[in-house]
């Protein structure tokens, strides 16, 4: 297994290799927006970032950040060793549906209690996600929900060859 070589962060940047494990939860007041079908389906300056070693941040927004009808619960669940049992929703907007594009932790572990009724979105499954106007790039691999901006440097887990990191 090839070990990653962390990139050196520049001014105003963070290295994901300096994020902790277990992950940390950080409140954010950045303007976070999610667009689907050409319409903004979520917008808030109140949210959270989950910061975990080797991963770009995953952003969570409160339920009230989403327009009515945008989140439609769907079947299935998954388990995170840090946050607990996840539930999923299809995201609806502008006549489009993004299946299982959003998830929440209805009963999170105590360390992540602030995420109860907060939702994350897979940026690769929607038209666009933005943080303070910057368009987010999706984390590679389709499994993780990290949001890559110019603020963070990697390399990021999810890219080919990174499974064992």
ZIHULIN-V913884 format. One record per pair of residues at least 6 apart in sequence whose ideal C-beta (glycine too) atoms are under 7 Angstrom apart, sorted by the first residue. I is the first residue (numbers start at 1). J is the second residue. If there is no record, write none. Layout:
# ZIHULIN-V913884
i = (I;I)
j = (J;J)
This chain:
# ZIHULIN-V913884
i = (1;2;4;4;6;6;7;7;7;7;9;9;13;13;13;14;14;15;16;16;16;16;16;16;16;17;17;19;19;19;20;20;21;21;22;23;23;23;23;24;25;25;25;25;25;26;26;26;27;28;28;28;29;29;30;30;30;31;31;32;32;32;32;32;33;33;33;33;34;34;34;34;34;34;35;35;35;35;36;36;36;36;36;36;36;37;37;37;37;37;38;38;39;39;41;41;41;41;41;42;42;42;42;43;44;44;44;46;47;47;47;48;48;48;48;49;49;50;50;50;51;54;54;54;55;55;55;55;56;56;56;56;56;56;57;57;57;58;58;58;58;59;59;60;60;60;60;61;61;62;62;63;63;66;69;70;70;70;71;71;71;71;72;72;72;73;73;74;74;74;74;76;76;77;77;77;78;79;80;82;82;83;83;83;83;83;84;84;84;84;85;85;86;86;86;87;87;87;88;88;88;89;90;90;90;90;90;91;91;91;91;91;98;98;101;101;101;101;102;102;102;103;103;104;104;104;105;105;105;106;108;108;120;121;122;123;123;123;123;124;124;128;129;129;130;131;131;134;134;136;136;136;137;139;139;139;139;139;140;140;140;141;141;143;144;144;146;148;157)
j = (164;161;155;165;15;17;15;153;154;155;15;153;151;152;153;151;152;153;53;54;55;56;152;154;156;53;54;51;52;53;51;53;52;53;82;50;51;52;82;51;48;50;111;112;114;48;49;51;48;47;48;49;45;46;45;131;132;45;132;44;47;59;61;131;40;42;43;130;40;41;42;121;126;129;41;126;127;128;91;93;94;96;98;126;127;93;94;95;96;127;94;127;93;94;66;67;70;91;93;61;65;66;70;65;61;62;65;62;59;60;61;60;114;115;118;57;59;57;58;60;57;156;157;165;144;146;156;157;139;146;147;148;152;156;146;147;152;120;145;146;147;120;147;115;118;119;120;118;119;117;118;117;119;119;92;91;92;93;89;91;102;119;89;90;92;87;89;88;89;90;100;88;100;85;86;87;86;85;86;109;112;105;108;109;112;115;105;107;108;109;105;107;103;104;105;103;104;106;100;102;103;102;97;98;99;100;101;98;101;102;121;126;125;126;121;122;125;126;119;120;121;119;120;117;118;119;112;115;116;116;115;116;145;129;145;129;136;138;147;138;142;135;136;147;136;147;149;149;150;147;148;149;148;145;146;148;156;158;156;158;159;158;159;158;157;158;156;156;165)
